[in-house]
Amino acid sequence: MEYRIEQEMDLQKKLEVLADAAKYDVACTSSGVDRKNDGEGLGNCTAPGICHSFSADGRCISLLKILFTNECIYDCRYCMNRRSNDIPRASFTPQEICDLTVGFYRRNYIEGLFLSSGIIRSPDFTMELLYQTLRKLRHEYQFQGYIHVKAIPGAAPELVERTGYLADRMSVNLELPTAEGLQMLAPQKKRSGMLAPIQQVQQMRNQNKKELTVYRHAPRFVPAGQSTQMIIGATRENDFQIMKVAEHMYKKYELKRVFYSAFIRVNDDSLLPALPGGPPLLREHRLYQADWLLRYYGFETEELLSEDRPDFNVFLDPKCDWALRHLEQFPVEVMRADYYTLLRVPGIGYRSAGRIVKARRLGSLDYSSLKKMGVVLKRAVYFITCGGKQMYPVKLQEDYILRNILDGKEKLPSGVKQEPAYEQLSLFDDPRFSV
């Protein structure tokens, strides 16, 4: 049975309202799954495809990113779509989303769908509508492209399970880093209710992996994994608390990605911070850098921060900051250091570290070779030797290195304002990654 949603708004206007309402959901991630067209349906899915960016072969990949509805039964203080706000409200029908997705795909506007939603009537009612939409797309329209859908906290587990067999990726937003922050700004929501679908998706994925080892053609459950999002700066958690939450989500629930969204004050509320300097974009940037270190560089949160030093240095990326506080581990000899030691050197990314390990088996390396491999020498030069020699005489002193690094004249990510006295380092040495 399909629910009917009556709306006086035309489809174009609905699209304008609900695409704009979806802009606060972060979705710039790789699809993470390969699925070839079987010859009977429409579209396919490639692992390198990412929202509003470029795949490895140079193609621009994009998603239709919309809310099913911006109506909501909750009154979260930080949310534009909260119940008490007087804003234009709209809701799609499953048929309308199918028409938009397939129509845009055939015009080569999109390669997939990102579908989130406010909570209309109840979590079960909303999750049922999302399930109906995906079922129509997959079975009636034979759409085989990428689909990312939100699992609605509080919805019946069977609805989440049925939807998971139709989606490539699912996500549940934690909203705020701690239960205390959630209680203050969104008292109608419970942290346990948000963790329940995350845990269910993890368990179902593990079970599905075992099934696929026995039955190769068994349906796949959320093959691209799950992600979550936290709002940064709406409450008073420090960076150490935020990174501990992220690390816990990666280790316990095997999340593919934790997104950090700088708080934007869209509502007038006494419990929300004033933010005279605008959204904390630089802080968001530092958290993404640290997150990258946790996932790919073998760092632990306790190495980067502590209860005594709970926030990141605004003038340095977390890797450089860590290296300056652990100068006893440097300089590193690139001809002898193992892969994981090389990863900890500022200016050496995981690709360049791999190239060094492979190339040195064939002969000696010099600094020009390191530069060709992608090593950022203007940072690495303070922390390495090559063949027992420095590139040029440098002091292994914190003040000396810090002063020279801060004079590097590197650009901040788009949208981040520069402090008058400094030019900030870019995100990472690795050319594959940018924010």
Secondary structure, DSSP 8 states (H G I E B T S, - for coil): -------SS-HHHHHHHHHHHGGGS---SB----B---SSSB--B-TT-BTTEE-TTS-EE--EEEESB---S---TT-TT-TT------B--HHHHHHHHHHHHHTTS-SEEEEE----S-HHHHHHHHHHHHHIIIIIS-B-SEEEEE--TTS-HHHHHHHHTT-SEEE---BSSSHHHHHHH-TT--HHHHHHHHHHHHHHHHHHHHHHHH-TTS--SSTT-EEEEEEESSS---HHHHHHHHHHHHHHH--SEEEEEE----S--TTS---TT-S-HHHHHHHHHHHHHHHHS---HHHH--SSS-S--TTS-HHHHHHHHTGGG--EETTT--HHHHHTSTT--HHHHHHHHHHTTTS---HHHHHHTT--HHHHTTTEEBTTB-SS-----HHHHHHHHHTS-----TT----TT-----S-S-TT---
